């Protein structure tokens, strides 16, 4: 998963037009994935109590 993101990021950075905007978008996606993973993990932990 990390390699896929790294490759995607490298590809986005190579495109000079709007690279900063794409980086912001990628950051937002990563935050979203992390949030979903955290909620899923917490939900799983809470349900086992």
N, C-alpha and C positions, 0 to 999 in steps of 0.2 A: 504493500500500500504506500509506504513512504517513498519507494523508488518511483512509483507511478506519479506521485505528486511532484517529486523532484524533476522528473522528465517533463511534466506538464509545465512546471514553473520555468524551467530552462527554455522551453519552447516559447512561452509567453514573453520572457525577458528578451529573447532574440528579436522579437518584433518591436522595432523602435516606436512605431506609431501607437500611442495610447498604452505603453507598457506600464506606466504608473497606475493607470485605471485598472488594468488587468490584474496587477499585483494586489490592489485593494480588493478586487472581486474575489481573487483566490484566497486572500486572508479571511474574507467574510465566509467563504465556503468552508474553510478549515475550522473557523470558530463554530459554524453550524454543525459540522460533523462531530466536533469535540463535545458540543452541548448535547446533541442527541445521544452520543455514547455515554456521557456522564449521567443523563437522565435515565437511560436504559439500565446502566449499572446500579444507580441508586434505587430505581424501581425494583430491580431484581433483589437487591439487598434488603429493601424494606419488606418485600413479600415473603422473605425467608424468616423474618423475625416471628 
